[in-house]
Structure formats: C-alpha cells, structure tokens
Amino acid sequence: MGRKRCVGGDGSKMAAGCCGVKKQKLSSSPPSGSAGSGGGGSHCGGAAAAGGEPGALPPPGGPRLNGLGGLAGGAAGCTLSPPLPPSCGGGPAGVSPPASSLLASPGSGGPGCRKMVVSAEMCCFCFDVLYCHLYGYQPPRSPRFTNDPYPLFVTWKIGRDKRLRGCIGTFSAMNLHSGLREYTLTSALKDSRFPPMTRDELPRLFCSVSLLTNFEDVCDYMDWEVGVHGIRIEFINEKGSKRTATYLPEVAKEQGWDHIQTIDSLLRKGGYKAPITNEFRKTIKLTRYRSEKMTMSYTEYLAHRQHHHFQNGIGHPLPPYNHYS
C-alpha cells in the first residue's frame, strides 16, 4: 500500500471485537455491548474474550471475533416455498456451477481488475452447513471454491430489517473449507449474545461471508478511511491490561460515524471505562485492513439449491417445514 508501518504486524493473530450488541466480547459492530480483550473470541456485538472474561486465552484454532454492527428493530418474516435440502452428505460439494448472475464470481471486471476471492458459493456453503446441522443431515461435502487460507467472519442477520443474529470470525488465516464450516456453526449457535438458531429462523436469514485482507499497522490512529478499512485497536486499560477490539469495514459507515466516534466506540466495546482524551487515543496501536464481502438471503439460497437439484438429479426427503409470513 506504500505506507510506512510502525509496528510491522499483519494483525492476523490478534483477537478484537467487531460488531456489537449485548454483552462484552470481542466484536465488530456498534455498541450495545462491548468487545475486546487481549485475545479471545469475539462477536459482532461486543464482549470479553471467549469464555466471557477479559484477557482469556483464545480458543483452539485462533481467536474468534465479532465483526458487524448490531441493528435494532422487529423481525419481519417472508413467505417462502418449502426448502429443498442442500447437498448434505451427497452430490457434488456444496455448490454447482453458477445458475444466475447472483452466483457469478464477483469482481470479474476488465483488464487490470483483481478478481475477488469471496463468492456467493461461499454463502451457499454456509447455508448448507447450517441447514444440514439443524435438520440432522450429514455435513455437506467439500465445496468447489478455493481452499486458500484467509482470516474470515461469518455473519447472520434476520428479518426484513436485517437485525444482527450472530457474527463470529477469526484474524488467524484458516483454509476456507474448514474455516467456513467452523464459523458458520460457531456464529449461528455459539454467539453468546443470542440463543442458538433454530429451523424456524432459516427462511428469514441472510448470510454474509467476509474475507479479511491487506492488514497494515499504522502510526496514526486517524490513518484509515471510513467505509474502506476495518480497524483493530490495541490499548492498555485503566487496570493495566492489554485489550483489543475490531470493527469490520462496513460498521462505521452504516452507523454514520466519523473517525473519532468509531475509535471511541471501539474503546468502550473493548471495556475502557475512563474518560477518553485525545492524548489517550494517541497511545492506541491501530491495524487497518480491508475485506471482501458477499451476502445471500435464504430465498436466493433456495433458488440456487433448486437449480442444483434439478441439474444434478439429487433427491433427499424434504424435512418438516412451516410457512412464515
């Protein structure tokens, strides 16, 4: 990126908060909870380290994090036709060749454009994993998309107003096949701010996959762009403990925050309770990063699954299903 780095790390091993609702865990969305700790799990809505205590050690496989902004409002349902079971335990991996423009690989612009890695097929795979788990099918086979390692987040929102329903990820690069399997279920079932997801919620869900890239440690806490960069901060709290917190790139823009509001919100999410001064802000170590993000609704997922079944002749018994309105 051509900028001088003052710390030299890539940020990939450090936990931080990213979204933000309820409790205080590492999260990456707006406050309502707080996120942050010296390196534990984190949710979109903020919380202490995994296990609920600041400074707790990260769970096996790397720190878990939250990465989105929590939204308020009542859930609205959708009327959907009965779901077609995904390729759970059968048929070619979670996805078939693109059936529509939705499933075309994003970012395939003209010469000089870098093709994005994230794809709608990754969201399909996350829905497959969750669907199979909730209905007791065998887990889906390995998908066809790349298995390269990336730091990643899986975010679930629900209803027409897209309220946050779960968001956990990791700054440790994981192979995408195993990483998406793990964080699909972790974010859906183990986000401590929410009860585990149920079958009844499936028709109203939206799944987002975020792959984190371009980590840069910067010397100035203002050296990042709202709507472009996600940020991870590290600071020493009033008790002398190191804490971290993160927001994914979309959070500040969605909340209408400027740089200072975002930093101060992250400090509160990370558990900092003392008055925030400009001098204290200058002590923060900040890592900025970018992300590639793809979002898919359950309705879009069903359309792809239907195409997949028709094209491949895959048949599974339909699970119990209720219409929602």
FITORDREN-306672 format. One record per atom (N, C-alpha, C, O): y, x, z; residue in one letter. Coordinates in steps of 0.1 Angstrom, whole numbers, plus 5000, padded with zeros to 4 digits. Atoms other than C-alpha are relative to their C-alpha. Layout:
# FITORDREN-306672
YXZa/...
This chain:
# FITORDREN-306672
498850085000m/500050005000m/501350095000m/502450044998m/498949915001g/502250315001g/500950005012g/501950075012g/499250004987r/503450255037r/499450105009r/498250135010r/500549904990k/503250515064k/499349925011k/499849825016k/500750064989r/500750435090r/500250085013r/500150205012r/499749924988c/501450525126c/498850015009c/498850095019c/501249994991v/498050465142v/498850044993v/498050124998v/501149955008g/495650515114g/498749935000g/497849974993g/501250075000g/493050255122g/500049894989g/501049864983g/500050115009d/491849975100d/499949875007d/499949765000d/499950134993g/491749715127g/498749935000g/498549825006g/501250085002s/488249615118s/499149995012s/498249905013s/500950004989k/486549685151k/500749935012k/500049915023k/499350054988m/489149525174m/500149854999m/500349784989m/499950154999a/489049165186a/501449965002a/502250035007a/498750064998a/492048945186a/500049854998a/499149804992a/500050145001g/493048585188g/500649964987g/501450034982g/499550035013c/493848395157c/500549864997c/501549854991c/499550135003c/494248025156c/500649925011c/501849925011c/499350044989g/495047845187g/500049855004g/500849784999g/500050134993v/494147525206v/499250015012v/498250085012v/500850004987k/492947465241k/499750145005k/500250244998k/500349884993k/491647745263k/500750134995k/501550134986k/499449875003q/492548115262q/499050104995q/498450175003q/500949905005k/490348315239k/500650074988k/501750024984k/499549935011l/490848555211l/500149894988l/499049844985l/499950115010s/492148315184s/501250034991s/502050124993s/499049975010s/494348305154s/500849874995s/500949864983s/499250115004s/496347985154s/501049975010s/501150045020s/498950024991p/499347825171p/499549975014p/498449935016p/500450024986p/499347795209p/499749865003p/500149764996p/500650124995s/497847525228s/499050065009s/498549995018s/500949934992g/495547775242g/500550144998g/501650164992g/499649865003s/495748155242s/498950084996s/497750044999s/501149915005a/493848425226a/500350135004a/501550175007a/499849864997g/493348775234g/499250055011g/498949985020g/500749934990s/491549025253s/499750134994s/500050154982s/500349865006g/490549385249g/498950004990g/498750114985g/501049995011g/487849295225g/498949905002g/497749955004g/501250094999g/485748975227g/500149904990g/500949924980g/500050105010g/485048665208g/501449935000g/502249945010g/498750075001s/488048465196s/499949884991s/499149884982s/500050125007h/488748125183h/501349974993h/502350044996h/498850035006c/491247965161c/501049955010c/502249955007c/499150064990g/492747815192g/500350085012g/501050035021g/499649914989g/493048105216g/499149995011g/498549885014g/500850004988a/491048205246a/499950155004a/500350244997a/500249874995a/490048505266a/498950064992a/498550014981a/501149945007a/487248735255a/498849915000a/498849825008a/501250085000a/483848595247a/499550005014a/499450105020a/500450004987g/482548475279g/501149955009g/500949925021g/498950064993g/485948355290g/500850085008g/501850045014g/499249924991e/487248645309e/500750114992e/500150184983e/499349895007p/489948885297p/499350135002p/498850165013p/500649874999g/488549225289g/498550004999g/497950115000g/501450005001a/485049105285a/499650084987a/500350094978a/500549925012l/482949325261l/499749914989l/499349794990l/500450085011p/482449205226p/498649974999p/497850055003p/501450035001p/479249025218p/499350094990p/500050154982p/500749925010p/476549195198p/500449964986p/500749854983p/499750025014g/477349235161g/501550004998g/501949984987g/498649985002g/481049285167g/500849885007g/500249785010g/499250104993p/483849085183p/500249884992p/500349884980p/499850125007r/484248725175r/501449955002r/502049985013r/498650034999l/487648585168l/500349874994l/499549814987l/499550125006n/489548275160n/501150034991n/501950124993n/499049965009g/491848265131g/500949904994g/501549924984g/499250105007l/493747945124l/500949935010l/500849945022l/499150074992g/496447725136g/499449865004g/498849794996g/500550134995g/495447425158g/501049894996g/502249904996g/499150115004l/496747095145l/499749875008l/498549855012l/500250124992a/497246765164a/499949884991a/500349884979a/500050125007g/496646415153g/498749935000g/497749995004g/501250074999g/494046145150g/499150034988g/499750064977g/500949985011a/490946185128a/500049884991a/499949764996a/500250115009a/490645975097a/498850024992a/498550134988a/501349985006g/487345915081g/500149984985g/501149944979g/500150025014c/486245905045c/498749924997c/497749945004c/501250085004t/483745665028t/499350094990t/499950114979t/500749915009l/481145885011l/498649944997l/498149865005l/501450045003s/477845814994s/499150095008s/499550205012s/500949924991p/474745935012p/499950144995p/499950174983p/500149865004p/474446315012p/498750044994p/497749994998p/501249945005l/472046494991l/499750135007l/500650215009l/500349884992p/470246755011p/500250134992p/499950134980p/499849875007p/471147115002p/498750064997p/497750015001p/501249925003s/468747374990s/499550065013s/499350185014s/500549954987c/467447405026c/498650054999c/497749964997c/501349955001g/464447625025g/499349994987g/498150004986g/500650025012g/463847564989g/501050014988g/502250004991g/499149995011g/465247614954g/500850135001g/500750205011g/499249875000p/467447904944p/501050005010p/501649895013p/499049984989a/469748024970a/501049895001a/501049804993a/499150114997g/472447804984g/500949954989g/501449844990g/499150055011v/474347774951v/499450024986v/498750124984v/500449985013s/473747724915s/501250044992s/502350044997s/498949965008p/475947824886p/501149895001p/500849785003p/498850094999p/479447664886p/499849874992p/499449874981p/500250135006a/479347294879a/501349944995a/501449854987a/498650055003s/483147244876s/501050115002s/500650225007s/499049904998s/486347424878s/500150035015s/500550145018s/500049974985l/486047394916l/499250125003l/499550205011l/501049894997l/483147634915l/500250124992l/499550224993l/499749885008a/484647874890a/500650115010a/501350075019a/499549894991s/485348214906s/501550004999s/502150004988s/498650005000p/488948224917p/500650134996p/499850234996p/499349885002g/491448484907g/499650074987g/499850194985g/500549945012s/489848544873s/501149994989s/500949944978s/498950005008g/493248594857g/499950104988g/498850144985g/500049915011g/494248804828g/499950155004g/499650185015g/500149864998p/494149184824p/500950045011p/502150005012p/499249954989g/495349364855g/499949925012g/500449975023g/500250084988c/494449084879c/498750035006c/497750045000c/501249974993r/492049174906r/499249875003r/499849785008r/500850124998k/489248924907k/499749985015k/499350085022k/500250024986m/488948764942m/498550005003m/497749964994m/501450004996v/485748804961v/499649875005v/498549825002v/500350134994v/485848484980v/499849894989v/500549904979v/500350105010s/484448184961s/499649875007s/499349865019s/500450134995a/483747814965a/498550005004a/498149925012a/501449994997e/480047904965e/499750055015e/498750015021e/500249964986m/480548064999m/500249885009m/499549875019m/499950124992c/481847745013c/498849914999c/498449855009c/501250085002c/478847564998c/498950055009c/498249975015c/501149944992f/476547805015f/500249975015f/499349945022f/499750044986c/478347745049c/499649865003c/499049835013c/500450144998f/477847375044f/498549995000f/497949915008f/501550005000d/474147435035d/499550045014d/498649985019d/500549954987v/473647635067v/500249905011v/499349875019v/499850104990l/475247375089l/499249884998l/498649835008l/500850125004y/473547085071y/498650025005y/498049935011y/501449974997c/470147245075c/499850005015c/498849965020c/500149994986h/470747315111h/500049875007h/499249835015h/499850134994l/471946965120l/498849914997l/498549825005l/501150095004y/469046795101y/498650065002y/497750004999y/501349944997g/466347035112g/499250054988g/498050074989g/500749935011y/465547185078y/499950155002y/500650205011y/500049855000q/464547545072q/501350054995q/502049984987q/498749945004p/467647765068p/499950024984p/498950054979p/500049985015p/468747795031p/499750154997p/499950245005p/500349875004r/467648095012r/501350084997r/502450024997r/498849925002s/469948385005s/500749964987s/500149924977s/499250045011p/472848294982p/500150104989p/499650224990p/499949915012r/473648454948r/501350085000r/501450184993r/498849925000f/477148574956f/499850145007f/498850165013f/500149864995t/477848934966t/499650015015t/500049925023t/500349984986n/476449064999n/500750125006n/500350185015n/499149884995d/479149335003d/500549965014d/500749855018d/499550034986p/480449375039p/501549985000p/502350044994p/498650044998y/483749215049y/500249955014y/499349895020y/499650084988p/485549115081p/500249854995p/500649834984p/500050145005l/485348735079l/500349905011l/500149925023l/499950114991f/486248405095f/499549874993f/499649864981f/500450145005v/484748055091v/500749905008v/500749905020v/499150104994t/487047765098t/499549864996t/499349844985t/500350145002w/486147405102w/501249915004w/501849935015w/499050104997k/488747125100k/499449864997k/498449854990k/500650135001i/488146755102i/501149894998i/502249905003i/499150125002g/489746425090g/501150034989g/501350144985g/498949995011r/492546355065r/501150095005r/501850154996r/499049914995d/494946535088d/499650145002d/500350235007d/500649875000k/492646835088k/500350075014k/500950185015k/499949944986r/492646895126r/498950115001r/497850104996r/500949894997l/491047215137l/498849955008l/498949885017l/501250054993r/487447165147r/499150125004r/498250115012r/500749884996g/486247525150g/500450124991g/500550104979g/499649885008c/487147875139c/499750135008c/500350155018c/500349874994i/485548205148i/499650104989i/499150064979i/500349905009g/485148525130g/500050145006g/499950155018g/500249864995t/484948905133t/500950094992t/501050084980t/499349905007f/487049205124f/499050114996f/499450214989f/501049915004s/483849405121s/499449964986s/499049854985s/500550045014a/482749415084a/498549975002a/497750055007a/501450045000m/479449225080m/499649974986m/500449924978m/500550055013n/477249165050n/500249854999n/499949785009n/499550145001l/478448835037l/498849905002l/499149795008l/501150104998h/474948665036h/499749975015h/499749865019h/500350024985s/474248725073s/501249965007s/501149895017s/498850034992g/477848715084g/500449854999g/500849795008g/499750145002l/478448365069l/499049915007l/499449815012l/501050084992r/475148235083r/500450005015r/500449895021r/499850004985e/476048355118e/501349935004e/501349855013e/498750054995y/479748255119y/500149854995y/501049785001y/500150145003t/479047915102t/499649935013t/500249835017t/500550074988l/477047815132l/500750035013l/500949955021l/499249964988t/479048005158t/501349925000t/501649875011t/498850085000s/482247835147s/499849855002s/500649785007s/500350144999a/480647495144a/499449965014a/499649845018a/500850044988l/478547495176l/500550075013l/500250025024l/499749924988k/479947765200k/501550035002k/501850125010k/498649984997d/483747745198d/500249935013d/500149815014d/500050054986s/484347695235s/501149895002s/501149825012s/498950104999r/487447475228r/499549864996r/500249774998r/500450135006f/485347205212f/498549985003f/497850075005f/501550024998p/481947035217p/499350044987p/499950044976p/500749965013p/479247135192p/500149884990p/500149774994p/499950105010m/479446955159m/498749924999m/497749965003m/501150095002t/477246655151t/499949964986t/500849984978t/500250055014r/475746505120r/501149904996r/501649904984r/499050115003d/478246215122d/501350064995d/502149994988d/498749945004e/481146455116e/500050064986e/501050094980e/500249945013l/479746605084l/500949944989l/501650024982l/499250055011p/481446365060p/501550025000p/502250014990p/498549994999r/484946435073r/500450155001r/501550185003r/499749864998l/484646815074l/500650074988l/500350034976l/499549905010f/486547085055f/499550145005f/499750175016f/500449874997c/485147435054c/500950114993c/501150094981c/499349895006s/487247745048s/499350145004s/498950165015s/500549864998v/485948105044v/501250094997v/501850094986v/499049905001s/488448385049s/499450145001s/498750175010s/500449865000l/487648745039l/501250095003l/502250084995l/498949924996l/489948995056l/500050144992l/499050214992l/499949885008t/491249295036t/501350085003t/502250025010t/498849935000n/493949565034n/500650025014n/501849985016n/499549984986f/494249655071f/501050125000f/500650234994f/499049894999e/497349865078e/500650005014e/501249905018e/499349984987d/498649995112d/501550034996d/501750124988d/498649975004v/502449985110v/500850045013v/500450005024v/499249954989c/505150145132c/501049905006c/501449915017c/498950104997d/507549845133d/499349875001d/498749824992d/500650134998y/506349515148y/500549894990y/499949784989y/499450105010m/508549335122m/499550034986m/499949964976m/500349965014d/506949515092d/498849934995d/497749984993d/501150095006w/504849225078w/500849884995w/501949854999w/499450115007e/505548925057e/499449875003e/498249855002e/500550134997v/505248565068v/499349944988v/499949944977v/500650065011g/502748385046g/499250094991g/498450054983g/500749905008v/501348705032v/499050085009v/497850095005v/500949924991h/499948905061h/499549925012h/500249845018h/500550034987g/497748825090g/500450115009g/500650235005g/499749894991i/498649025121i/499150005012i/498749895017i/500749984988r/496749165150r/500850095009r/501250205005r/499249924991i/498649285180i/499150055012i/498249995016i/500649944988e/497549515209e/501150035009e/502150095005e/499049984990f/499549525241f/499550025014f/498349995016f/500449994986i/499449605278i/500649895008i/501949885008i/499450114993n/499849305300n/500650045014n/500650165017n/499449984987e/501549275334e/499150085010e/499650155018e/500949944990k/498449395352k/499450134995k/498650195001k/500449875005g/498049705330g/498749994992g/498250104988g/501250015009s/495149565309s/500449994986s/501449934982s/499850015014k/494949605272k/499549874995k/498449824998k/500450135006r/494949275253r/500350004985r/501150084981r/499750015014t/494749185217t/500049854996t/499449765003t/500050145005a/495348865197a/500450014985a/501050114980a/499750005014t/495548775160t/500349864995t/499949765000t/499850125008y/496848515136y/499650034986y/500050134980y/500349995014l/495448465101l/501249984992l/502249934997l/498850005007p/497948495073p/500749864999p/501949854998p/499450135002e/498448115069e/500749945012e/501549855011e/499550074988v/499348035105v/501550005002v/502049895004v/498550004998a/502948145108a/500749914990a/501649844994a/499450085010k/503847975075k/499849855003k/500749775002k/500450144998e/502047655084e/500849945012e/501249835012e/499350044988q/503847645118q/501650014998q/502349965007q/498649995002g/507247725103g/500750115009g/501950105012g/499549904991w/507648035125w/500650124992w/500250154981w/499649875006d/509648355118d/499350115008d/498350085015d/500849884994h/508548705129h/500049995015h/499050015021h/499949994985i/509848685165i/499249885006i/498449905016i/500850114994q/508348335171q/498550024999q/497849995008q/501449975002t/505048445157t/499550115010t/498450095017t/500349894991i/504948765178i/499949945014i/499049975022i/500050064986d/505948575210d/498949905002d/498349905013d/501150094999s/503348305203s/498750085002s/497950045011s/501249924999l/500648575199l/499950065014l/498950075020l/500049944986l/501748745232l/499549895010l/498749925019l/500450104991r/501348415250r/498649964998r/497949945008r/501450035002k/498048345234k/499150115005k/498050095010k/500849884994g/496948695245g/500150005015g/499550095021g/500050014986g/497748595280g/501250075007g/501250095019g/498849934994y/501148775285y/500949895006y/501449804999y/499250114993k/503048565311k/501450045004k/502249965008k/498749954996a/506048785319a/501149964989a/500749934978a/499050025010p/509448735301p/499850104989p/499550214991p/500149925012i/509348865266i/501350064996i/502249984992i/498849945004t/512049115258t/499850084987t/498750114983t/500149925013n/512849305226n/499450145003n/498750194995n/500649874997e/512049625244e/498549995002e/497850094997e/501550014998f/508549495253f/499449984986f/498350044983f/500550025013r/508049385217r/499850134993r/498950154985r/500149865006k/508649745206k/498850085004k/498550184998k/501249934995t/505649855226t/498749954994t/497750014996t/501250055007i/503249645206i/499550084989i/500350144981i/500649945011k/500849805183k/499549894991k/498849804995k/500250115009l/500649585152l/499250054988l/499550154982l/500849985013t/498049585124t/500249884992t/499949764996t/499950115009r/498749375094r/498850004990r/498350114988r/501150015010y/496149255069y/500249884991y/501149804994y/499950115009r/495649015041r/498649935000r/497749985006r/501350075001s/492948765034s/499849924987s/500849894980s/500350095011e/491248585006e/499349885006e/498449895014e/500450124993k/490648225015k/499649894989k/500249884979k/500550115008m/488647934999m/499749895009m/499149915020m/500350124992t/488447575012t/499349904992t/499649894980t/500750105007m/486047305003m/499849885009m/499549905021m/500350124992s/485646945015s/498549964999s/497850014990s/501450045000y/482346785023y/499749924987y/498749924981y/500150085013t/482946544993t/499850094988t/498950074980t/500249905011e/483246844970e/498750075001e/498050104991e/501349944998y/480246994985y/498949914995y/497949964989y/501150095005l/478146684978l/500050004985l/498949994979l/499950005015a/479346684942a/499250124995a/498550114985a/500749885005h/478047034938h/498649995003h/497750034995h/501450014997r/474846964956r/499349904991r/498249934987r/500650095009q/474246664934q/499750064987q/498650054981q/500249935013h/474646874903h/498950105002h/498050114993h/501049904998h/472447144918h/498649935000h/497749994994h/501350074999h/469646894925h/499649954986h/498449964982h/500350055013f/469846734891f/499650114990f/498750104982f/500249895009q/469947064873q/498750085003q/498150134994q/501149924997n/467147224892n/498749925005n/497749975008n/501250094996g/464846924900g/499650025014g/498450005017g/500449984986i/464946994937i/500049865007i/501049795006i/500150134992g/463846704959g/499750025014g/498750085017g/500350004986h/464046664996h/500149865005h/500949784999h/499850144994p/463646345017p/501549995005p/502050085011p/498650024995l/467146205024l/499949985015l/499149915020l/499950024985p/468046235061p/500749875004p/501349814995p/499350124996p/469345945081p/501550024998p/502050134999p/498649985004y/472945875071y/500749875002y/500249765000y/499150124998n/475745635080n/501250024992n/501750134990n/498749995007h/478845555060h/501150005011h/501049945021h/498949994991y/482145625076y/501249954992y/501449974980y/498850055006s/485445455069s/501250025009s/502349985005s/
